Amino acid sequence: MLSANTRWENMSPVNERAVAEFLKSGGRISQLKESIQVNEAEVIDYLAGCGITAKYSVGDSRAYLCQGKRVSVSKLFDIANEHRRSQQLAPFSPRVAIRYASARSVLSS
């Protein structure tokens, strides 16, 4: 059974169902780690510390080159989180920047 302080409110419905099915089939969760919100540059720096070269590639839908392959930002997070899991560290999640347009810039377009 999950403890009372488990944070369900931020869990996606897909993950919530997956956890429920896991528990229903007899699985146990010993510890859930909070994710650490980082931006793309911080993921690239982390990967560099792991010996993995990644850099931004302008003008491409898969905007990054990582170890000579074109990858998306979500793939960079996947690669970083694989390393973090092996080190038993909390996973990274993307920090989303929200920018608001002023009424003037919206009206002028």
C-alpha positions as CSV (number, residue, x, y, z in Angstrom):
1,M,0.0,0.0,0.0
2,L,1.2,3.5,-0.8
3,S,1.9,5.8,2.1
4,A,-0.3,8.8,2.8
5,N,2.3,11.2,1.7
6,T,2.6,9.8,-1.8
7,R,2.1,12.5,-4.4
8,W,-0.5,11.2,-6.8
9,E,-1.8,14.7,-7.9
10,N,1.1,15.1,-10.4
11,M,1.0,11.7,-11.9
12,S,-0.3,11.2,-15.4
13,P,-3.4,8.9,-15.8
14,V,-1.2,6.5,-17.9
15,N,1.4,6.2,-15.1
16,E,-1.4,6.0,-12.4
17,R,-2.9,3.0,-14.2
18,A,0.5,1.4,-14.7
19,V,1.3,1.7,-10.9
20,A,-2.2,0.4,-10.0
21,E,-1.7,-2.6,-12.3
22,F,1.8,-3.3,-10.9
23,L,0.5,-3.2,-7.3
24,K,-2.6,-5.3,-8.2
25,S,-0.3,-8.0,-9.6
26,G,1.6,-8.2,-6.3
27,G,4.3,-5.6,-7.0
28,R,5.7,-3.4,-4.3
29,I,7.1,0.1,-4.4
30,S,9.8,0.7,-1.8
31,Q,10.7,4.3,-2.8
32,L,9.5,6.9,-5.3
33,K,12.0,9.6,-6.0
34,E,10.9,13.1,-7.0
35,S,12.2,14.2,-10.3
36,I,14.6,17.1,-10.6
37,Q,13.5,19.8,-13.1
38,V,16.3,20.9,-15.4
39,N,16.6,22.7,-18.7
40,E,18.2,21.3,-21.9
41,A,21.6,22.9,-21.2
42,E,21.8,21.3,-17.7
43,V,21.1,17.9,-19.3
44,I,23.8,18.4,-21.8
45,D,26.2,19.4,-19.0
46,Y,25.2,16.3,-17.0
47,L,25.8,14.1,-20.1
48,A,29.2,15.7,-20.6
49,G,30.1,14.8,-17.1
50,C,29.2,11.2,-18.0
51,G,31.5,11.3,-21.0
52,I,28.7,11.7,-23.5
53,T,29.0,14.5,-26.1
54,A,25.7,16.2,-27.0
55,K,25.2,19.6,-28.7
56,Y,22.5,21.7,-30.3
57,S,22.1,21.4,-34.0
58,V,20.3,24.4,-35.6
59,G,17.5,23.9,-38.1
60,D,16.6,20.3,-37.4
61,S,13.4,18.8,-35.8
62,R,15.7,16.4,-34.0
63,A,17.7,19.3,-32.8
64,Y,20.6,17.6,-31.0
65,L,23.7,15.6,-32.0
66,C,24.6,13.0,-29.3
67,Q,27.5,10.7,-29.9
68,G,27.2,11.3,-33.7
69,K,23.4,10.6,-33.9
70,R,20.6,13.1,-34.4
71,V,18.2,12.9,-31.4
72,S,15.3,14.9,-29.9
73,V,15.5,16.6,-26.5
74,S,13.3,13.9,-25.1
75,K,15.9,11.3,-26.1
76,L,18.6,13.4,-24.3
77,F,16.5,13.2,-21.2
78,D,16.1,9.4,-21.7
79,I,19.8,8.9,-22.0
80,A,20.6,11.1,-19.0
81,N,17.9,9.2,-16.9
82,E,19.4,5.9,-17.8
83,H,22.7,7.0,-16.3
84,R,20.9,8.5,-13.3
85,R,19.0,5.2,-12.7
86,S,22.3,3.3,-12.7
87,Q,23.6,5.7,-10.1
88,Q,20.4,5.5,-8.1
89,L,19.7,9.2,-8.6
90,A,16.4,10.9,-9.0
91,P,15.4,11.3,-12.6
92,F,15.5,14.6,-14.6
93,S,12.3,16.1,-15.9
94,P,12.1,19.0,-18.3
95,R,11.8,22.5,-16.8
96,V,9.2,24.3,-19.0
97,A,9.7,28.0,-19.5
98,I,6.4,29.9,-20.1
99,R,6.7,33.2,-21.9
100,Y,3.8,35.6,-22.1
101,A,3.4,37.9,-25.0
102,S,2.3,41.4,-24.2
103,A,-1.0,42.6,-25.5
104,R,0.8,45.1,-27.8
105,S,2.9,42.3,-29.5
106,V,-0.2,40.2,-30.0
107,L,-2.2,43.0,-31.5
108,S,0.6,44.0,-33.9
109,S,0.9,40.6,-35.5
